[in-house]
Amino acid sequence: MTKNFIEELRWRGMLHDMMPGTEEQLQKETTSAYIGFDPTASSLHIGNLATIMLLKHFQLCGHKPFALVGGATGMVGDPSGKAAERAFLSEETLRYNESCIKKQLEKFLDFDCGENSAQIVNNYDWFKNIGFLEFLREAGKYITVNYMSAKDSVKKRLETGISFTEFSYQLLQGYDFYWLFKHNNVRLQMGGSDQWGNITTGTELIRRKENNNDETAEYRAFALTTPLVTKSDGTKFGKSESGNVWLDPTKTSPFQFYQFWLNCADADCPRLLRVFTLYTKEEIEALETEHAQTPHLRLMQKALAKDVTIRVHSQQDFDMAVVASDVLFGKGTLETLKSMDIATFEAVFEGVPQSKITADALKRCTNITDLVSTVTNNEIYASKGEARRAIQGNAVSLNKTKTADPNALPAFELLQNKFILVSKGKKNHLIVVE
């Protein structure tokens, strides 16, 4: 063990609560711990990334991480933080989501580093062979309804109504911990602070089944949670204007992902750097000092966006996101536009005004002025005369190339074989040629 895991979490602000004895256990020996991820979608999002970072630091500190994909619990639905019942997903959808999430988890943990190599497990593997009566005897006998009803995740729903299915979720999660404790010597379960009730149900089940309620028993189980990440104003962190920020590049493009981090407020960056990056304490403090001296350079945001984008996606995706950002903010060239793949190109110009023109209609445009004023629906220039004067004043560019002759024929290479970018300073309009 190269570092004290608990101390690492403390300085990063990633420690919310833990059971007594947890730190002593981790200092005593290499320990196995797990975090569960239910496959309710085909991708994890940056809210999940905060708990993935728990496993990452756990492994870097010399311990053995387990990532549990909830193929069984995903069929039930966790009531934590929910005001109403979740809709059931089909088994086919759940199995597909499981495979996607496993691939994502493999990007963050080391599965070939010896004694503390990471492992992925799926609770469907042990639940699929347990009958209802057997489960009642194995788990239900040991946890009282009073105990379960006292959990926050349940109490908040008792007034509005909660099904037996979701009420029993904590018992299923508790049994996961018991099963991993028995078969893989997993001594610790971790998660977000909203999971404390579910996690401690597991420690309670282990205590009652394995240790006959003996609090001093040698083989104990432990719980640890990390704070939910919020913005400096107290609001929930992790959503963009279009919804969740996903780790899957087909749901949130690398460019959009990079831009999300780049646009974080100064006040949020110190915490986000500690939670989501692998920068050291000294590196983060140096960044904070340098940023304070030149805040307009947004050094913390750039460091944050770079680290997270490379780890979630790749160096190539990060490089492309930087190039795309230059295009969006007026610094790019024709070569820059041509170098972008179609997915990045469309992500960059997603919010840019667009109009369509057929290839035949484009051929009928008599000159650049006609193209700029008519086809863009006068969204950049109010009239053809204004467009002509702007072109003559060297204020207009087509595909990032300045055009000074208003009578020139619109002859140029289409971007991605279908687009023409008309720009006036930082104001852009995309023409789609059909």
Secondary structure as UniProt FT lines:
FT   HELIX           5..12
FT   STRAND          17..18
FT   TURN            20..21
FT   HELIX           22..28
FT   STRAND          32..37
FT   HELIX           46..60
FT   TURN            61..62
FT   STRAND          64..69
FT   TURN            71..72
FT   HELIX           73..75
FT   TURN            80..81
FT   HELIX           91..105
FT   TURN            106..108
FT   HELIX           114..116
FT   STRAND          119..122
FT   HELIX           124..127
FT   TURN            128..129
FT   HELIX           132..135
FT   HELIX           136..140
FT   TURN            141..142
FT   HELIX           145..149
FT   HELIX           152..158
FT   TURN            159..160
FT   HELIX           164..167
FT   HELIX           169..184
FT   STRAND          186..192
FT   HELIX           193..195
FT   HELIX           196..210
FT   TURN            212..213
FT   TURN            215..216
FT   STRAND          222..226
FT   TURN            232..233
FT   STRAND          239..240
FT   TURN            241..242
FT   STRAND          243..244
FT   TURN            249..251
FT   HELIX           254..262
FT   HELIX           266..268
FT   HELIX           269..276
FT   HELIX           281..293
FT   HELIX           295..297
FT   HELIX           299..312
FT   HELIX           315..328
FT   TURN            329..330
FT   HELIX           334..339
FT   HELIX           342..348
FT   TURN            349..351
FT   STRAND          354..357
FT   HELIX           359..364
FT   HELIX           368..370
FT   HELIX           371..375
FT   TURN            376..378
FT   HELIX           384..392
FT   TURN            393..394
FT   STRAND          397..398
FT   TURN            399..400
FT   STRAND          401..402
FT   TURN            406..407
FT   TURN            416..418
FT   STRAND          419..424
FT   TURN            425..426
FT   STRAND          427..433
//
